Amino acid sequence: MELDIQCEEMSPSRWAELLTTMKSCKTIRLDDCNLSSSNCEDLSSIINTNPSLTELKLNNNELGDAGVEHLCKGLLTPSCRLQKLWLQNCNLTSASCETLRSVLSAQPSLTELHVGDNRLGTAGVKVLCQGMMNPSCKLQKLQLEYCELTADIVEALNAALQSKPTLKELSLSNNTLGDTAVKQLCRGLVEASCNLELLHLENCGITSDSCMEISAVLRNKSSLMDLSVGDNKIGDSGLALLCQGLMHPSCKIQKLWLWDCDLTSASCKDLSRLISTKETLTEISLIDNNLRDSGMEMLCQALKDPKSKLQELWVRECGLTTGCCKAVSSALSTNKHLKVLHIGENKLGDAGVELLCEGLMHPNCNIQSLWLGNCDLTAGCCATLATVMATKQCLTELDLSYNPLEDEGIRKICEALKKPSCNVQQLILYDILWSSEVDDELRALEESKPEVKIIS
């Protein structure tokens, strides 16, 4: 049994009602429910008396250190079998880390700990690392984003990594680490016996200076499938170093996020080689990089390679125009694997989208999710888009937000949604002006096709 409630104010009567339900739940998720430390006393009792409970998610609640202390009393009982604990943005400080250290040391069932968005600080996380080093700890996933960590944390992390072969996922994004610390961390990862599958280092103050060490991790950890170094100024020179590791035969990368990394079209030669030859790569994000049409054309050429298995391509806000749309269309008509294309916030215009639609209509194209928000589109391209919607049953999600489609364009899109052959289940229309009459038509459409969700 699963309890999943979000963004609900808990009255005493409602809380009492839920407590009865919780006694038999395997999963409890109560994000944004205005919970406090007093609720944690009750939850501790649930943890103690419900051995089937394996996941507890309490993100975005003002639990505080006192609340975590209550929870940990339940977590430390012999009957507890909890595997996943989420405490993101719960107003915790380093004081909670001593209590959580005890849980890590004593509770082998706990495999996931998510404590990001809390002011744990370097001192607090060093205490958590002590708990990780206990032989009883079997932690597999550790999320420490936005925890106010500094470079001083790396020595403790490396010591924990050395002793923890079970660790699969480590997220340190949005902490002020810097190149020196990231180099040290990567050297530790190469030496550690852990089989890391996910490494997230977004917004960690990385430049090209530490990319050789990250590349070494890619070469030496064939288990690593998910790397995110977005929002770091690695530049074209850093990307070239990363690609040395990414192209290594032992690298089995599947998901690569490089958003806002100061890349230009010069990087697209290396990226194209990666896309066309690394058959494990299924998702790449290049959002907010100045690739321009020339860079996109190189990526499209790579997508046409039979060895490319890319399923998701994110190129939002990359300085693209109508000029690259013929190449994108050609790639869409060739690549059978691509399922998700985020190409919004580029000046494609109606003419560009008309070209894209030629590729979308090709039998080889299997796009499921298409994002065209803020692409300078008008009602002029909506008839063609409507044809795609009514014809391509694989298309289930379409974003047209921030485009001046007006009543004329929205009505054409609605006509497509009404057709039985249209399989679009989510239509996103943020910040588009339409009349009250069109609004009534949209609401009536949602009532007649409850499987369709229109988000505006």
Buried (B, 14 or more C-beta within 10 A) or exposed (E): EEBEBEEEEBEEEEBEEBBEEBEEBEBBBBBBBEBBBEBBBBBBBBBBBBEEBBBBBBBBBEBBBBBBBBBBBBBBBEEBBBBBBBBBBBBBBBBBBBBBBBBBBBBBEBBBBBBBBBEBBBEBBBBBBBBBBBEEBBBBBBBBBBBBBEBBBBBBBBBBBBBBEBBBBBBBBBBEBBBEBBBBBBBBBEEBEBBBBBBBBBBBBBBBBBBBBBBBBBBBBBEBBBBBBBBBEBBBBBBBBBBBBBBBEEBBBBBBBBBBBBBBBBBBBBBBBBBBBBEEBBBBBBBBBBBBBBBBBBBBBBBBBEEBBBBBBBBBBBBBBBBBBBBBBBBBBBBBEBBBBBBBBBEBBBEBBBBBBBBBBBEEBBBBBBBBBBBBBBBBBBBBBBBBBBBBEEBBBBBBBBBEBBBBBBBBBBBBBBEEEBBBBBBBBEEBEBEEEBEEBBEEBBEEBEEBEBEE
